[in-house]
Amino acid sequence: MRDRFTILLLCCGLFFGGCKKTNSPTKSTPERKSKLVAGAVNSPTATPIPSPTRPPVDKNAEVVVFGYHRFPQKVRRPDTEITPQAFEAQMQKLKEKGIAVIGMQDFLAWKRGEKSIPPRCAIITIDDGYKSGYEVAWPILKKLGYPLTLFIYTEGIKGGKFGGGEAMSWEQLAEMRDAGVDIEAHSATHQDLRKPYDKVQHKRLSPEEYDQWLKAEVAGSKATLEHKLGIRVNCFAVPFGYYNERVKQAAKDAGFEAVFTVYGQKLTYGSPNDSLGRYMIEANKPKVFDDAINFGGSTTGGSVPVQEIPLTSINPQPADGSTASTRPLIKASLGAIGGIDPQKVVLRVSGLGAVPAKYDPATKTISYQVTQPLHGTSCSVILEARMGENKAEARWSFTLSEKALKAKDEPAGTPKK
């Protein structure tokens, strides 16, 4: 019995002595810490932390962005309208051609190098905020499973200064938001942001007033959308495609990641984010859509495909469809067309051929003063330009006034009665 008790005391002493040794304070040295860390990493039971890796990105992919406005059954404004049937046929053609339709945020993530996209992609955008986008176009896109981006000018929504009977409501925008539609900014009142003149107030702006007005149009529209809809807005579509360095800087200051214009072009990984061209679709110019989805380069016969320059981006004068004299001043603005070489622009006038046009670098305008009467009842103008290796052109025409036609054979300088 005594032996058993002795053995029990010895075991207790060993146990408590071991505990005391384990809990005794020890000095922590850098050498000891490094050994402990190394031991933890090299331990067979330790789980290594994987280093984050980005997915491979296809930097050779190409993207086309389409811009639409309204979708009536009967087209009255072919420059901004297209029928539902024509719109659906175009969307079906994208599927037939194997062109993937992606969302705006997927495109921007690709541009940031964060994810890959298919080799040939399209983005569908609808401008302004007309309710036909909600009632007509959106159901078609949902049926095909295509994502959509809206570029909204805030005073054009119901309740705003220009929110008439054809405008969407904020409730409809919220419904589209909840369904995954990307809602982005298109200014507050949809004016030419380059000019210090507020057409709504009919007021010429001082430099200080212009700064505040421009900020309200650009940053203000972003803030309104974010406040009303509880969203993050990171894209801006310039009204009419009119922009300059000051407008681009205002968009940058407002925190926009991308700025879109109306000059259609294939977008690549390296395309500048402050001037991303869109193909604006017009009812009477189906060739614009067909050219956009031609990712193959050359057309039949080996000719170089020609990209169409939207007239809204060059503000031609005399305006398309207007009436003018037989000796008009023909001019066009090149400031909104990114990447154009003004020294390689050719202006052709029907009946005259290529004319000696002049380029003004201060106003970025090319012009030609007709010095002899134009014959016929109308005149066509072709502006040819180059964007790198690509050829682009704009075409417009105007009629000659009856008074001008009667006087067209008069020599220049004939005194008027």
HELIX and SHEET records of a PDB file:
HELIX    1   1 ARG A    2  ASN A   23  1                                  22    
HELIX    2   2 PRO A   30  ASN A   42  1                                  13    
HELIX    3   3 PRO A   84  GLU A   96  1                                  13    
HELIX    4   4 MET A  104  LYS A  111  1                                   8    
HELIX    5   5 LYS A  131  SER A  132  1                                   2    
HELIX    6   6 GLY A  133  ALA A  137  3                                   5    
HELIX    7   7 TRP A  138  LEU A  144  1                                   7    
HELIX    8   8 THR A  154  GLY A  156  5                                   3    
HELIX    9   9 TRP A  170  ASP A  178  1                                   9    
HELIX   10  10 PRO A  207  LEU A  229  1                                  23    
HELIX   11  11 PRO A  239  GLY A  241  5                                   3    
HELIX   12  12 GLU A  245  ASP A  253  1                                   9    
HELIX   13  13 PRO A  286  ALA A  292  1                                   7    
HELIX   14  14 THR A  300  GLY A  302  5                                   3    
HELIX   15  15 LEU A  311  SER A  313  5                                   3    
HELIX   16  16 PRO A  342  LYS A  344  5                                   3    
HELIX   17  17 GLU A  402  LYS A  406  1                                   5    
SHEET    1   A 4 ALA A 100  VAL A 101  0                                        
SHEET    2   A 4 ARG A 120  ASP A 128  1                                        
SHEET    3   A 4 GLU A  62  TYR A  68  1                                        
SHEET    4   A 4 TYR A 279  MET A 280  1                                        
SHEET    1   B 4 ALA A 100  VAL A 101  0                                        
SHEET    2   B 4 ARG A 120  ASP A 128  1                                        
SHEET    3   B 4 THR A 149  ILE A 152  1                                        
SHEET    4   B 4 ASP A 182  ALA A 185  1                                        
SHEET    1   C 2 TYR A 197  ASP A 198  0                                        
SHEET    2   C 2 LYS A 203  ARG A 204 -1                                        
SHEET    1   D 2 CYS A 235  ALA A 237  0                                        
SHEET    2   D 2 ALA A 258  PHE A 260  1                                        
SHEET    1   E 3 VAL A 306  GLU A 308  0                                        
SHEET    2   E 3 ASN A 390  LEU A 400  1                                        
SHEET    3   E 3 THR A 323  ALA A 324  1                                        
SHEET    1   F 5 VAL A 306  GLU A 308  0                                        
SHEET    2   F 5 ASN A 390  LEU A 400  1                                        
SHEET    3   F 5 SER A 378  MET A 387 -1                                        
SHEET    4   F 5 VAL A 346  VAL A 349 -1                                        
SHEET    5   F 5 GLY A 353  VAL A 355 -1                                        
SHEET    1   G 3 LEU A 329  SER A 333  0                                        
SHEET    2   G 3 THR A 365  GLN A 369 -1                                        
SHEET    3   G 3 LYS A 358  ASP A 360 -1                                        
END                                                                             
